[in-house]
Amino acid sequence: MALTSYGDSGFSFERWKNYIDSALPGLFPILAEDVKDVLRTGEFSEEDYLAALNMAGQNRDCLEAAHDSFARVTNGLDGIITERFGKSPDADVIFYLGLCNGAGWVTEYRGKTAILLGMEKIAELNWCGVGDMYGLICHELGHVYQKQYGILNRSFDKSEDSLLWQLFTEGVAMCFEQTAAGDPEFYHQDKNGWKEWCDGHFEQIKSDFASDLKTMTPADQCYFGDWVSYNGRGDVGYYLSCRFVRYILSDYGFDEIIGFDIDRAKELFERFMR
């Protein structure tokens, strides 16, 4: 149904809106506002969005593989998570064609927590296989787990606190993902030697992040996202976040740390740096 958004000349916004309003009523305003927020930063243009959407329409083999992976991963996943964590987060997982809002993100939809998996971003990142899909879904479920059984969302006046909290919460989600996968070394971002490079540059990444905390903002950070680059690599913050939370988990239980506040995260980060 999502592919009805494409005509002979490529992606059609009007066709897409008809699709999203029919398939997921009420989701359009959430997606549109997210796009507006990004466009306001000037980091991306409407042309960037259109290029990614058209590329996805031309990569239908990947979209079909991603849909197949989605069905395989979600079948029985709740039982696996309950077995490994003692309980499972409650969320609707929705596979859909979005407006490049993200490969996976957590929001509220129709009064319930929802994980939205954007097939256009999944195709762009080539995360169409079962391993990638497993990691992506479990990562977002990690955020939901912290949201429902601990505290995920906090507001901060300082960018330094906001970015340190992002490091902490992404690390929680990464460790949740690895535990669900049964592999403490699993990173679905690991392509083209990514993890090997991160392992070899761990001390530098740690030092640079701590130094950059004093001056960087969420708008100009270079650690989180496939669209940013730290020494030529994307998503390096996810590696560091996982190492940080693994360090914390050497002394505390998972269900304990998801209730920590920013002051505790700061204290533990300072200890981690030492």
N, C-alpha and C positions, 0 to 999 in steps of 0.2 A: 504493500500500500504506500509506503514511503516514497517509492520510486516514481509515483505519479507526480511528484514535485518537479520532475524533469520533463522538458519538452524537447523539440528538435534543436533548439538553440541553447540548451543547457538548463541550469537551475532557474526556476520561475518562482518568485516570492509569492505571487498570488496562488499558484498551484500548491505551494508548500503550506500556506496559511489555511487553505481549504482542507488539506490533509491533517494538519495539527489540530484544527478546531473539531474535526470529525473524530480523530483517533483519541485525542487527549483534551477534551473540553476544559477550558480555563487555564491551560498551560501557557498559551501564547503571551499573555502579559508578563509572566515571569521571565520567559526567554527574551522578550523584546527589551525589557528593562535591563537585563544583564548585558545585552549588546550595547545599549546606550551608555551604560557605565564604562564599558571598555573603550568605546569610541571617544568619550569625553577625555580620556587620558592622552589621546593622540598616538598611542602605541600601535594601534592597528587602524586600518581604513576599511571602508565598505568593500573596496576592491580585494583586500586580503581575504575577507570572509567569502566573497563570491568565488575567488580562485579555489579555495579549499572545498567549497560545496560542489563546484563543477568537477574537481578532481575525484571526489567521492563518487559522483554519478558515473564517472568513466571507469571506476574500479569495482565493478559489480561482483567480480569473483571474491574480492576481499570482503565485501559486505555480506555476501552469502555465507562465507566461511565464519565471519564474526557472529552472524545470527545462529549458525549451527553451534559454535563454541558457547554462546550465551545459553542455549537450551541445555547443553551438556553440563555446563558448570553449575547452573542453578538447580539441576535435578539432584536432590538429596543434600544440598549444601547446608541447609538448616540443621540437619542431623549431625553433620561433621563438626560444625561450629559448637553446637550444644555439647558434643562429646569432649571437645578440647577446652571449652571455657566454662562449662557448667550451665550456660544459658546462651540465648541467641538474641541479637538485636531484632527489633520489629520494624521492617521497612518494606515498601513496595519497590522492586527493582524494575525499571522501565527502560527498554531498548527502543530507541526512537531516532528519527532524523531531526537534528536540531539546527541551530544557527551558529555552530562552532562555539557553543557555550562551554564545552569541556568534554573530554572523553568520559569522565565520571565526576559527578558532583552531587552533594547532598542538599536538598531543599525541602520545603513543605508544599505539598500538593493535595488539594481537596481535604485538608484537615489531617493529613497523615505525613509522616516522614517518608520521603521518596529518594531513591538513588536514580539519577538520570544518566543513562549511558548514551552518549552522542555518537551514532555510527559514523558520522562524517569525520569526527576527530579521531575515532578509532582507526578508520581507514587511512587518514593522513599519517598517523603514527605507526601504521602497520601492526597494530595490536590485535590481529584477527584470530590468532591461534588460541588453543585451549589454555595454555600456560599464561599467556598475556591476559586473557579474559578472566581467568581465575584470580590472578593477582589484582587486576583492576577492581573487580567486584569485592573481593575481600578487603582491599584497602579502604574502599568507601564504607563497607560494613564496619570497619574499625572505627571510623569517625562516628558512625551511628551508635556503636557500642559505647563510646565515651560520652556521647550526647545523652544517651538514655540511662546509663548506669553511673556516670560521673558528671564532669562539667567540661563541655567542649567550647562553647562560645563565650568569650569575655570581651569587654570593650576596654580600650587603652587610650590614653592621651598621648603617649610617646611611641614613636615608630620602633624604638629599640625593644620595648615591651611586646609590641605586636609581633615583631619578627621572631623574638625568642619564643613567644607562645606558639607561633607557627612551627618552629623547629620542634618543639615539644609534642604538639598534637600530631604532626606528620610522622614523628617517630613512633608514637603510640599506634597509629594506623599501619605503619610499616611492620611493626612487631606483631600486630594482630594478623596481618597478611601472611607473614612468615610462619606463625604458629598454625594458622589454618592450612597452609600448604605443607606443614610438617617438615620444613626445611629452614633453619635459622640463617642460612646464607642466600635465601631466595630473594631476588630483586627482579621484578618484571621489566625494569628499565635496562637490564643488562643486555645491551646489544653492542657489537663491534668493540669488545674489550672494555666496556664502560666500568664494570666492577673492578677488574684488574687494575685499571688506571686509578680508580678511586682508592683502592687498597694501597697502592704505591704512593699516593699523595695525601693520605689521611691527615698527617700532622699539619701539612700546609693548608688543607681545606679548613681544618679546625681553627688554626691560627687566623686565617684570613676572615673567616666568618665572625670570629670574636672581635677582630679589629674593625670590620665593616659595620658591625652593629651600631657603632657610635655615629655613623653618618648616613647609612643607606636608609631608604624608605621602601614601603611595599611597592611603590611605582617604579623604582630603579634598581631593586635587588636583582642579583644575578644567580640565585641558587635554586629557586623553585619554579619549574615550568619548562616545557620543551622549547619555548620561544625565547628563553634567555640563555646566556652562555657564560660559564665560568671556565676560563682557560680552554675554550673550545668545546666544552662539554655541557650538556643540558642536564637538568634534574639532579645536580650534585647535592643539593640540599637534602634530598630524600635519603641519600646515603649517609650524610652526616647526622641527620635526625635519627636514623635507625641506630647508629653507633652510640649516640647520646642516650637514647632510651634503653638500649641494651645495657649500658653502663648503670643506669638507675635500677634496672631490674635485677642487678646482681645483689641488691640489698633490700628491695621491696617487691611486693606482689603486684601483679598486673591490675587487679581490681582496686588496689590501694592507690596506685599512682594516678589513675584517671580522675581522682578527686583532688589532686594537687592544685594549688593556686600559683600565680605568677611569681610570688616571693619564693616559694619552694622551688620552682623551676629555676629561678636565678641562682639560688644557693647551690643547687645541684650542678648547674652549668659551670659555675666557678670552680667547683670541685672537679668536674670533668676536665676542665682546662688545665688543672694542676696535675 
